[in-house]
Amino acid sequence: MEDKTYLSIAYLGMIFGLAIWTWTVVSRSRNMERRIIAMEQSLDIKPDDADSVAVTNDHNEA
């Protein structure tokens, strides 16, 4: 095969690999977010108390 064919296959493989990696990261992020929400609900944590850093930053900006 010619060099351009190898290069095209390599680029397609790289794009495919990045797509799989991105899907995996997004999937794990969504799963972790669901687990955090479930844990907060089971511990009866109020949304305002759940993220003290965000609340602190909101008060500092005002």
N, C-alpha and C positions, 0 to 999 in steps of 0.2 A: 504494500500500500504506500501511497504517497505521504509525505510529511503532513500535508493539510488534513488528510483523513485521520491520522493519529491525533493531531491537534484538536480536531473537531470532536472526536470521541473523548479525549481528555477533558475538554470543556463541558461536554454534556454530562460526563461522570461527575465533575466537580459541582455542577449545578444540581444534579440529582442528590449528591451527598449533602450539600448545603440545605436542600429542601427537607431531607430526612432529619437532619440535625435541628433545623428550625421547628419542625413539627414536634419533635421530641421535647424540646425546651418549652414550647407553648403548652403541650400536653401536661408536662410535669408541673408547670406553673399553675395551671388551672386546678390540677389535683391537689396541690399544696394549699391553694386558696380555699378550696372546699373543706379540706381538713382543718384549717385554721378557723373557719367560720363554725364548723361543727363543734370544735373544742370550745370556742367562745360561748356558744349557745349552751353547751353542757355545763359550763362553769358559771352561767348567768352573768357574764360580763357585759356591761353596757357598751354600746358602740363608742361613746365618748371616752370611756376608760380603757378601751382596747388599744388605742394608739396614743399614748401619752406624748410622744414626740410631736405628732401632728398637732395635737391640741396646744402644746407649748408654743409651736411655731405660729399657729393661728393667733394666739394672744400677743405674741411679740410683734407681729405685722400690723396689728390694729393700733 
